[in-house]
Amino acid sequence: MLMLAVSTALVGGTALLLSSRLADGSVIQWLVGAYVIGFAEIVIVSLLLSPPSALSRWPMFGALLALFGGALLFCRPVRFPPFRAAAGSVRRVLRDPPVGIVALVVLGAVGYSIALGLFTPPNDQDALAYHLARAAFWTQQERIGYIPGAQDVRLDSFAPNGEIAMAFTMVTSGTGRYASLVELTAGLATAVAVCGIARRLGLGLRESVLSGLLFVTLPVVALQLSTGLNDVIVASLVAATAFFLLRGTTANLVLTGLSTALLVGTKLTGILALPGLALVAFSVRRHRPLAVLGVGAVAAGVGAYWYAFAHIEAGGAPGSISNERGGQAGVVTVLGLSIRLALDAVELPGAVGLDRLFYVAAAVVLAAIAFRSSGSLRERATWAAIACGLTLAPLVLVPAGSLALRASRKAFFELGRSDVGNLDADRSATKASPIFSWYGPLGVLLTLLACVLVVRAVRQRQLPGVALVLAAAPFLWIVLLAIAVPYWEWNGRYTMGGFALATATWGFALRVQPVAWAAAAVAALAVTLAFVHLHDRPSGLRLIEPTAERSVWREPDWTVQATDHPDLRAVLRFVDRNVPRDARIAIQPSVWPVRGYAKGELLAYPFFGRDLSRTVLLAESLRHAAAAKADWAILRGQSSAPCVRGWKRVFRYDVWSGFRRVASCG
């Protein structure tokens, strides 16, 4: 932990020093720039330490210390932007009740996310299968590179920047416990960038801060802060790039290039953000867009370094998120997918059964606040009507969404496209999950309201056209997703960058005080209910609705990590109880892409152990396990004999067999 803290401090110090030279006197630009520079520093240092297999604690510390010393020399005299004055302004804004309430909600969400990340095991399928797994493999082999024996293309071919940052926490701390702090940091950085975008659109500090805070409370964002996923990282880089694009200085152009390169190198869905960011650039610099577009194109090419590496190493195109199905074709298909995705956004994560009554209670409280305030009876009644209407609107959204879905399904059936009409027909509107959820009721209500206000303001020439591009970004992301990626029930998280940009325009609606109060109430309810009834790691807390959810805080690691894979619970329990913490264990490599997730695929990350003390090897047979000098093996099938070539079977469950190396079977 100490080495992680010191190493992070060195990265932060270097980034703040270098960013001070590119801040143009802006505190927000200084902070967002420092985030981008620090992220780039971790990626570049990790890649440079990889060829000699020196990605370990002390070489990393030495490199970071040298960079910090160089930054101190380069940035003399050190001149930071007026941070104290900016902090004082933010403190004054926090005295505004809606802003203060949302700030407390964010503190609670961040605190609970830290607790989940530190004290409960990760159990998101993608994180266990490849996000955290590849970071752990890289830490084990002390280099960023191909993983011997891997048959899951995501381990080797997907863009690596997010996982490189996770590997940084593992290398410096010696444990995987702190990997979730990467997503948490990205979420806070996105909030700052959203605030900065709002300020550059001309919004006041109150509305800008409130918009940034509200982003963190959106269900899929808040629920990912404790995970080893990377969608919030993508959103942070989208928001940072858009923020830099809104100013035409040389410093902003440099930071635009850096953040674009990081974006493309973080996740394939980052490439989907490029058309939207190009529209932002063109809207801001309609007369001279070529310079910034050229910088963006070069940066995107640099950021695609891993795809080139994967192409050379694998002799073919790198894997993609759409490998499991064919690409999209036809206007009707794209239209159907766009409608289905848009209707997926209509949800109430965690608001199961009678727990929806909390929205009614919140409306009653807001009505009481309205009628106790000053002003005429008519003004107070109007205030109450707006606040209560927006607070109760989520209860109407879900039934309205169901009706719209039924109508769209009928239309596609009439067109002879039952394949489109039947997409995800039984989707739950209340399931709370860092992979499955969207952006809650505020993601729909405030985006639509902001779009109406921004369109009117742009038509009246009160706002620049770029405000409309930002407000409509979620719609653009949804259409691009429908074109490029087959439909899966978890696709909503891929639009996070678009919603981050739209959140920056919510301030045009939040200027109205009852709207701000309602937004604070809905945000508090949405994020609280999502955490209470989190599918992957339920709190176990009982509210109004009686539920049978078991608390994640009382379950052993193997039960939590097998939440969505109960067939693996016995395997993980056996390993946890019987395989020594320092053992070399060979496991059956998972195979991807496949059509769906076939029974009998292991998730690699849990086998490392919480402190990454086991050496995990990928082997398809006992012969390969022996060649890799493994002491233990978990393999599919294998011989039914109790002893095979120096291996003794010590465990058998379903398709899995566990073996231990022995001198003889006697």
Summary of the structure (lengths in Angstrom):
residues: 666
radius of gyration: 25.4
end to end distance: 44.8
largest distance: 92.3
contacts: 2410
relative contact order: 0.11
helix: 63%
strand: 5%
